[in-house]
Amino acid sequence: MNIPILLNIVILSQLFLLSYYFPGKIINRIHYMLTHYPASDYPKLYPGNNKMEKARKSLRIFKIISSSTLILGIIFLLLANLTHTEIKDSMVVVFGFIQFIPFALLEKAELNHYRMMRKENQSRLRTAELKRRRYFDYISPSVFIIAALTFLCFIAFCFYRIILNQTFLSDGVISLAAILLMHIYFATLVVWVMYGKKINPLQTAKERELYIGSVIRMTVYVSIAANCFMIIYGALQLYQLDLWEPVALSVYFQVCICLGLGTMLRTNKIENINFEVYRENKITT
Amino acid sequence: MELTIDTESDIPLFSQLVDQIKGAVQVGVLAPDDPLPSIRQLANDLDLNNKTVAKAYRMLERDKIVKTKGYRGTYIHSDARNNCTKDLNNLIFTELSKVIEKLKGTGATDSEIRIAFADVMNNRTQG
């Protein structure tokens, strides 16, 4: 199979996953919640004055932006094929970031929602599990070792590139800095999720355990994917296999969304959430 | 095991923590050498000040219900179950009552005893 055809298939797959499949999953999840757990029965689930309207509005915005990125992507792919324009890796990066915009906006809306829930939470009772949280309660040490090994391989590869280029500000140093920043961010996120205050004040202990587990697994899986991708991408640059670079980038975005959002959705199933705590007359914590 | 704190109760928050941890030890939910959550974890989970949880842990350590192993954290004391039955408040009450009775026997008035008690306590604090 020649590379341009493969690139078209891979980008179509990226469009499907990032702008159709995963947004669809999220839309169905929120729609299910709005239908089965309305504000009339579960008032604590919808803080603020306009109750469900705010959630509906966020859902509408998410739908519009996701659909727009899908249409934009199809138009971009059609134009590139019709005008025989070469799809460069920078184009894939820019488009990938555009596809992530609705997810970022949804995350922001979710954080605002929880902030309002915390503000409205008047409960005098607070609960906590009398159990020390340990990192390896949530992830297998073997998976962590794989992540650590891929990270070491990546560092070794970076030093190889630095030695090869004989300049300090080479691509190797830039990729090393990017990966280090990503790992610092992940470490901060894990510490915050494990030991920080609850984002959702009504979250039960069991749900919190599931949430912590899903965040830790997500960070380790994405770390493995990022380390492997940076090695592959670096090798493609080193051996001047430029045509493969957009393919690798697109595959990387898809792997990230499957491991990141996919893990979160798979672990935090809506059926496992205890919605009883959101009822008005229930004594909650 | 789940801890529940009532923020509007008359019982101080640290006492609620101490009582529930002692209760868990007595019924066997917490066994010797079981780890307890870190002060920061418990304080954040209960949305309390770190100092409140630290005070509760200090009280438990004083009563030999828990032991702190440096950076490794806080664990249940090996003799915690027996130590739970020791009521320090009751001991203070009994011993103090004996002393007061003895002083009254010498003819000391209530106010003299109160002033002297306050002075002794103040001197100890200042010392």
Interface residues (C-beta under 8 A of the other chain):
Chain A: R124 L125 R126 T127 A128 E129 L130 K131 R132 R133 M194 Y195 G196 K197 K198 A205 T285
Chain B: M1 E2 L3 T4 I5 D6 T7 E8 I21 A24 L30 P35 L36 P37 S38 R40 Q41 L42 N44 D45 L46 D47 L48 G73
